[in-house]
Amino acid sequence: MRVVFRYGDRPITIDLQRREDARFAASVDGRDYEIDAELLNPATVLLTLGGRTATAYLTRRGGQVHVALDGVTYVLTPEASGAGPRDVGGRVSPEVTAPMPGKVLRLSVREGQEVSAGDDLLILEAMKMETRITADGSGTVRRVLVAEGQMVDGGQVMIEIEYRAAG
């Protein structure tokens, strides 16, 4: 199976083939991996790669896939077959959602603030792990819907950003 996602402005091509029960052969942008993947529940996958085990938390929101792994949340947008680069404003959801239930440890932005791709928006703590949530592009923070110390549910909207079109 082949899927193509966008992470920010970068396309990522993933080819997956099941080898046996929980073992997969994966190629990510032409780089090959052998991965063990155990589905713990519909939103949690235990991954083992090269003897290292990590838990990935997955949520879908507005056609995007949010993957929280090793303290970083990756927002992946499925690429339509044959689609090329598009303006950031046309492909990134303005809603920044919690990839999993947790506690807002730190807010790094306020309403009206300008942000660029990769800027810290907030730190979310879940299962004794801190996850840094960052902006997917350049824009203006329109609404901050959470406060430091607040508990949030997975998929809950925390911040709204009005992204500017690239170029």
FILUM-49786 format. One record per residue: residue number from 0; x, y, z of N, C-alpha, C in turn; residue in one letter. Coordinates in nm, 2 decimals. Layout:
# FILUM-49786
- n  n_x  n_y  n_z  ca_x  ca_y  ca_z  c_x  c_y  c_z  res
- NUM  X  Y  Z  X  Y  Z  X  Y  Z  A
...
//
This chain:
# FILUM-49786
- n  n_x  n_y  n_z  ca_x  ca_y  ca_z  c_x  c_y  c_z  res
- 0  0.08  -0.12  0.00  0.00  0.00  0.00  0.09  0.12  0.00  M
- 1  0.06  0.22  -0.08  0.13  0.35  -0.09  0.04  0.46  -0.05  R
- 2  0.09  0.55  0.04  0.02  0.67  0.07  0.12  0.79  0.06  V
- 3  0.06  0.90  0.03  0.14  1.02  0.02  0.08  1.13  0.11  V
- 4  0.16  1.18  0.20  0.11  1.29  0.30  0.19  1.41  0.27  F
- 5  0.14  1.52  0.32  0.22  1.65  0.33  0.24  1.67  0.48  R
- 6  0.37  1.71  0.51  0.40  1.76  0.65  0.46  1.90  0.63  Y
- 7  0.38  2.00  0.66  0.42  2.14  0.62  0.42  2.15  0.47  G
- 8  0.53  2.18  0.41  0.55  2.20  0.27  0.61  2.07  0.20  D
- 9  0.64  1.97  0.29  0.72  1.86  0.24  0.63  1.74  0.21  R
- 10  0.63  1.68  0.09  0.56  1.55  0.07  0.64  1.44  0.13  P
- 11  0.56  1.34  0.18  0.62  1.22  0.24  0.55  1.10  0.17  I
- 12  0.63  1.01  0.11  0.57  0.89  0.05  0.60  0.77  0.13  T
- 13  0.50  0.70  0.17  0.51  0.58  0.25  0.46  0.46  0.18  I
- 14  0.54  0.35  0.17  0.50  0.23  0.12  0.50  0.12  0.23  D
- 15  0.39  0.05  0.25  0.38  -0.05  0.36  0.35  -0.18  0.30  L
- 16  0.42  -0.29  0.35  0.38  -0.42  0.32  0.38  -0.51  0.44  Q
- 17  0.28  -0.58  0.47  0.27  -0.67  0.59  0.35  -0.79  0.56  R
- 18  0.45  -0.82  0.65  0.53  -0.94  0.64  0.47  -1.06  0.71  R
- 19  0.43  -1.04  0.83  0.37  -1.14  0.92  0.30  -1.07  1.03  E
- 20  0.22  -1.14  1.11  0.14  -1.08  1.21  0.16  -0.93  1.23  D
- 21  0.26  -0.89  1.32  0.28  -0.75  1.35  0.40  -0.69  1.28  A
- 22  0.46  -0.76  1.19  0.58  -0.71  1.12  0.55  -0.65  0.99  R
- 23  0.61  -0.53  0.96  0.58  -0.46  0.84  0.72  -0.42  0.77  F
- 24  0.72  -0.42  0.64  0.83  -0.36  0.57  0.78  -0.22  0.53  A
- 25  0.85  -0.12  0.56  0.81  0.02  0.53  0.92  0.09  0.45  A
- 26  0.88  0.17  0.36  0.97  0.25  0.29  0.92  0.39  0.30  S
- 27  1.00  0.48  0.36  0.96  0.62  0.38  1.05  0.71  0.30  V
- 28  1.00  0.77  0.19  1.08  0.85  0.10  1.20  0.77  0.05  D
- 29  1.18  0.64  0.02  1.29  0.56  -0.04  1.38  0.50  0.07  G
- 30  1.36  0.53  0.19  1.44  0.47  0.30  1.37  0.35  0.36  R
- 31  1.43  0.23  0.37  1.37  0.11  0.41  1.38  0.08  0.56  D
- 32  1.27  0.03  0.62  1.27  -0.01  0.76  1.19  -0.14  0.78  Y
- 33  1.22  -0.21  0.88  1.15  -0.32  0.93  1.08  -0.28  1.06  E
- 34  0.95  -0.28  1.07  0.88  -0.23  1.19  0.79  -0.33  1.24  I
- 35  0.78  -0.34  1.38  0.68  -0.42  1.44  0.58  -0.32  1.49  D
- 36  0.45  -0.34  1.47  0.34  -0.25  1.50  0.23  -0.33  1.57  A
- 37  0.20  -0.29  1.69  0.09  -0.35  1.77  -0.01  -0.25  1.80  E
- 38  -0.13  -0.27  1.75  -0.25  -0.18  1.77  -0.30  -0.21  1.91  L
- 39  -0.28  -0.11  2.00  -0.33  -0.12  2.14  -0.47  -0.08  2.15  L
- 40  -0.52  0.01  2.07  -0.66  0.05  2.06  -0.67  0.13  1.93  N
- 41  -0.79  0.18  1.89  -0.80  0.25  1.76  -0.71  0.37  1.74  P
- 42  -0.66  0.43  1.85  -0.58  0.55  1.85  -0.44  0.54  1.90  A
- 43  -0.40  0.42  1.93  -0.26  0.40  1.99  -0.19  0.28  1.93  T
- 44  -0.07  0.30  1.88  0.01  0.20  1.82  0.14  0.19  1.89  V
- 45  0.18  0.07  1.93  0.31  0.04  1.98  0.41  0.00  1.87  L
- 46  0.51  0.08  1.85  0.60  0.06  1.74  0.74  0.02  1.79  L
- 47  0.80  -0.08  1.72  0.94  -0.12  1.75  1.02  -0.12  1.62  T
- 48  1.13  -0.04  1.63  1.21  -0.02  1.51  1.36  -0.02  1.56  L
- 49  1.44  -0.12  1.51  1.58  -0.13  1.55  1.60  -0.15  1.70  G
- 50  1.51  -0.23  1.76  1.52  -0.26  1.90  1.46  -0.15  2.00  G
- 51  1.42  -0.04  1.94  1.37  0.08  2.02  1.21  0.07  2.01  R
- 52  1.14  0.08  2.12  1.00  0.08  2.12  0.95  0.22  2.16  T
- 53  0.84  0.26  2.09  0.78  0.39  2.11  0.63  0.38  2.09  A
- 54  0.55  0.46  2.16  0.41  0.46  2.14  0.37  0.58  2.06  T
- 55  0.29  0.56  1.96  0.24  0.66  1.87  0.09  0.68  1.90  A
- 56  0.04  0.80  1.92  -0.10  0.83  1.94  -0.15  0.90  1.81  Y
- 57  -0.26  0.85  1.76  -0.31  0.90  1.63  -0.45  0.95  1.65  L
- 58  -0.48  1.07  1.59  -0.61  1.12  1.58  -0.64  1.18  1.44  T
- 59  -0.76  1.17  1.40  -0.80  1.23  1.27  -0.88  1.35  1.30  R
- 60  -0.85  1.46  1.23  -0.93  1.59  1.25  -0.93  1.66  1.12  R
- 61  -1.05  1.69  1.07  -1.06  1.77  0.95  -0.98  1.72  0.83  G
- 62  -0.98  1.59  0.81  -0.91  1.53  0.70  -0.76  1.51  0.72  G
- 63  -0.71  1.55  0.84  -0.57  1.54  0.87  -0.55  1.43  0.97  Q
- 64  -0.42  1.38  0.97  -0.39  1.28  1.07  -0.28  1.34  1.16  V
- 65  -0.31  1.34  1.29  -0.22  1.40  1.39  -0.15  1.28  1.46  H
- 66  -0.02  1.27  1.45  0.06  1.17  1.51  0.15  1.22  1.62  V
- 67  0.13  1.18  1.74  0.21  1.22  1.86  0.31  1.11  1.88  A
- 68  0.44  1.14  1.87  0.55  1.04  1.89  0.67  1.11  1.95  L
- 69  0.72  1.05  2.06  0.84  1.11  2.12  0.84  1.25  2.15  D
- 70  0.72  1.30  2.20  0.71  1.44  2.24  0.69  1.54  2.13  G
- 71  0.67  1.50  2.01  0.64  1.59  1.90  0.51  1.54  1.83  V
- 72  0.43  1.64  1.79  0.31  1.61  1.71  0.33  1.64  1.57  T
- 73  0.31  1.55  1.48  0.32  1.57  1.34  0.18  1.57  1.28  Y
- 74  0.15  1.68  1.20  0.02  1.69  1.14  0.04  1.66  0.99  V
- 75  -0.02  1.55  0.95  -0.01  1.50  0.81  -0.14  1.52  0.74  L
- 76  -0.12  1.57  0.62  -0.24  1.59  0.53  -0.23  1.49  0.41  T
- 77  -0.33  1.41  0.40  -0.32  1.31  0.28  -0.32  1.39  0.15  P
- 78  -0.23  1.35  0.06  -0.22  1.41  -0.06  -0.31  1.35  -0.17  E
- 79  -0.39  1.43  -0.24  -0.47  1.37  -0.34  -0.38  1.32  -0.45  A
- 80  -0.42  1.22  -0.52  -0.34  1.16  -0.63  -0.32  1.27  -0.73  S
- 81  -0.19  1.29  -0.77  -0.15  1.39  -0.87  -0.15  1.53  -0.83  G
- 82  -0.18  1.56  -0.70  -0.18  1.69  -0.65  -0.04  1.75  -0.63  A
- 83  -0.03  1.87  -0.65  0.10  1.94  -0.64  0.10  2.03  -0.52  G
- 84  0.20  2.11  -0.50  0.21  2.20  -0.39  0.09  2.30  -0.39  P
- 85  0.03  2.33  -0.28  -0.08  2.43  -0.27  -0.04  2.53  -0.16  R
- 86  -0.12  2.63  -0.15  -0.10  2.73  -0.05  -0.12  2.67  0.08  D
- 87  -0.05  2.72  0.18  -0.06  2.67  0.32  -0.21  2.69  0.37  V
- 88  -0.26  2.81  0.34  -0.40  2.84  0.38  -0.50  2.74  0.33  G
- 89  -0.47  2.68  0.21  -0.57  2.59  0.15  -0.55  2.44  0.20  G
- 90  -0.45  2.41  0.28  -0.43  2.27  0.31  -0.42  2.25  0.46  R
- 91  -0.40  2.35  0.54  -0.38  2.33  0.68  -0.51  2.37  0.76  V
- 92  -0.55  2.29  0.85  -0.67  2.32  0.92  -0.64  2.44  1.02  S
- 93  -0.73  2.54  1.03  -0.70  2.65  1.12  -0.71  2.60  1.27  P
- 94  -0.77  2.49  1.29  -0.79  2.44  1.43  -0.67  2.35  1.47  E
- 95  -0.61  2.39  1.58  -0.50  2.31  1.64  -0.56  2.23  1.75  V
- 96  -0.56  2.10  1.74  -0.63  2.01  1.83  -0.53  1.93  1.91  T
- 97  -0.58  1.88  2.03  -0.50  1.80  2.11  -0.49  1.66  2.05  A
- 98  -0.37  1.61  2.03  -0.36  1.48  1.97  -0.40  1.36  2.06  P
- 99  -0.41  1.39  2.19  -0.44  1.30  2.29  -0.49  1.37  2.42  M
- 100  -0.56  1.30  2.51  -0.59  1.37  2.63  -0.47  1.41  2.71  P
- 101  -0.47  1.52  2.78  -0.36  1.57  2.86  -0.38  1.70  2.93  G
- 102  -0.27  1.76  2.98  -0.28  1.88  3.05  -0.19  1.99  2.98  K
- 103  -0.25  2.11  2.96  -0.17  2.21  2.90  -0.07  2.26  3.00  V
- 104  0.06  2.24  2.98  0.17  2.28  3.07  0.20  2.43  3.05  L
- 105  0.22  2.46  2.92  0.26  2.60  2.89  0.20  2.65  2.76  R
- 106  0.15  2.77  2.76  0.11  2.84  2.64  0.22  2.93  2.59  L
- 107  0.25  2.92  2.47  0.36  3.01  2.41  0.31  3.12  2.33  S
- 108  0.18  3.13  2.30  0.12  3.23  2.22  0.00  3.30  2.28  V
- 109  -0.04  3.41  2.23  -0.16  3.48  2.27  -0.24  3.52  2.15  R
- 110  -0.36  3.56  2.17  -0.45  3.60  2.05  -0.39  3.72  1.99  E
- 111  -0.39  3.72  1.85  -0.34  3.83  1.78  -0.19  3.82  1.74  G
- 112  -0.12  3.72  1.80  0.02  3.70  1.78  0.05  3.64  1.64  Q
- 113  0.15  3.69  1.57  0.20  3.63  1.45  0.29  3.51  1.48  E
- 114  0.27  3.40  1.40  0.35  3.28  1.41  0.40  3.24  1.28  V
- 115  0.51  3.17  1.28  0.57  3.11  1.16  0.57  2.96  1.17  S
- 116  0.59  2.89  1.06  0.60  2.74  1.07  0.70  2.70  1.16  A
- 117  0.66  2.60  1.25  0.76  2.55  1.35  0.76  2.62  1.48  G
- 118  0.70  2.74  1.49  0.69  2.81  1.62  0.61  2.73  1.72  D
- 119  0.66  2.74  1.85  0.59  2.67  1.96  0.46  2.74  1.98  D
- 120  0.35  2.66  2.00  0.22  2.71  2.04  0.19  2.68  2.18  L
- 121  0.22  2.55  2.22  0.20  2.51  2.36  0.27  2.38  2.38  L
- 122  0.28  2.34  2.51  0.33  2.21  2.56  0.22  2.14  2.62  I
- 123  0.19  2.02  2.58  0.09  1.93  2.63  0.15  1.81  2.70  L
- 124  0.11  1.79  2.83  0.16  1.67  2.90  0.06  1.56  2.90  E
- 125  0.11  1.44  2.86  0.02  1.33  2.86  0.10  1.20  2.89  A
- 126  0.05  1.13  2.99  0.12  1.00  3.03  0.27  1.03  3.06  M
- 127  0.29  1.14  3.14  0.43  1.18  3.19  0.52  1.21  3.07  K
- 128  0.47  1.25  2.96  0.55  1.28  2.84  0.50  1.42  2.79  M
- 129  0.60  1.51  2.77  0.56  1.64  2.72  0.57  1.64  2.56  E
- 130  0.46  1.69  2.50  0.45  1.70  2.36  0.44  1.85  2.32  T
- 131  0.54  1.89  2.23  0.54  2.02  2.18  0.45  2.04  2.06  R
- 132  0.36  2.13  2.07  0.27  2.15  1.96  0.31  2.28  1.89  I
- 133  0.33  2.27  1.75  0.39  2.38  1.68  0.30  2.43  1.57  T
- 134  0.32  2.55  1.51  0.24  2.60  1.40  0.29  2.53  1.27  A
- 135  0.19  2.50  1.19  0.21  2.44  1.06  0.25  2.53  0.95  D
- 136  0.24  2.66  0.97  0.27  2.76  0.87  0.27  2.90  0.93  G
- 137  0.28  3.00  0.85  0.28  3.14  0.90  0.13  3.19  0.90  S
- 138  0.10  3.26  1.01  -0.03  3.31  1.03  -0.05  3.39  1.15  G
- 139  -0.17  3.42  1.19  -0.21  3.49  1.31  -0.29  3.41  1.40  T
- 140  -0.26  3.41  1.53  -0.34  3.33  1.63  -0.47  3.41  1.65  V
- 141  -0.58  3.35  1.61  -0.71  3.41  1.62  -0.78  3.39  1.76  R
- 142  -0.77  3.27  1.81  -0.83  3.23  1.94  -0.74  3.13  2.01  R
- 143  -0.73  3.16  2.14  -0.67  3.06  2.23  -0.78  3.01  2.32  V
- 144  -0.81  2.88  2.31  -0.93  2.83  2.38  -0.90  2.75  2.50  L
- 145  -0.77  2.74  2.54  -0.73  2.67  2.66  -0.64  2.76  2.75  V
- 146  -0.62  2.72  2.87  -0.54  2.79  2.97  -0.43  2.70  3.02  A
- 147  -0.32  2.75  3.07  -0.22  2.67  3.14  -0.29  2.59  3.25  E
- 148  -0.25  2.47  3.27  -0.31  2.38  3.37  -0.44  2.32  3.34  G
- 149  -0.50  2.35  3.23  -0.63  2.30  3.19  -0.61  2.15  3.13  Q
- 150  -0.70  2.06  3.17  -0.71  1.93  3.11  -0.78  1.94  2.98  M
- 151  -0.74  1.87  2.88  -0.80  1.86  2.75  -0.83  1.72  2.70  V
- 152  -0.93  1.70  2.62  -0.96  1.57  2.56  -0.89  1.56  2.43  D
- 153  -0.86  1.44  2.38  -0.80  1.42  2.25  -0.90  1.47  2.14  G
- 154  -0.85  1.54  2.05  -0.93  1.60  1.94  -0.99  1.74  1.98  G
- 155  -0.98  1.78  2.10  -1.03  1.91  2.14  -0.95  2.02  2.08  Q
- 156  -1.03  2.12  2.03  -0.97  2.24  1.97  -0.90  2.33  2.08  V
- 157  -0.77  2.36  2.06  -0.70  2.44  2.17  -0.67  2.58  2.12  M
- 158  -0.64  2.59  1.99  -0.60  2.72  1.93  -0.65  2.72  1.79  I
- 159  -0.69  2.84  1.75  -0.73  2.87  1.61  -0.63  2.96  1.54  E
- 160  -0.58  2.93  1.43  -0.48  3.01  1.36  -0.54  3.05  1.22  I
- 161  -0.52  3.17  1.18  -0.56  3.21  1.04  -0.42  3.21  0.96  E
- 162  -0.41  3.10  0.88  -0.28  3.09  0.80  -0.28  3.17  0.68  Y
- 163  -0.17  3.22  0.65  -0.15  3.30  0.53  -0.11  3.21  0.41  R
- 164  -0.16  3.24  0.29  -0.12  3.17  0.17  0.03  3.19  0.15  A
- 165  0.09  3.08  0.11  0.24  3.08  0.07  0.26  3.16  -0.05  A
- 166  0.37  3.23  -0.06  0.41  3.30  -0.18  0.35  3.43  -0.18  G
//
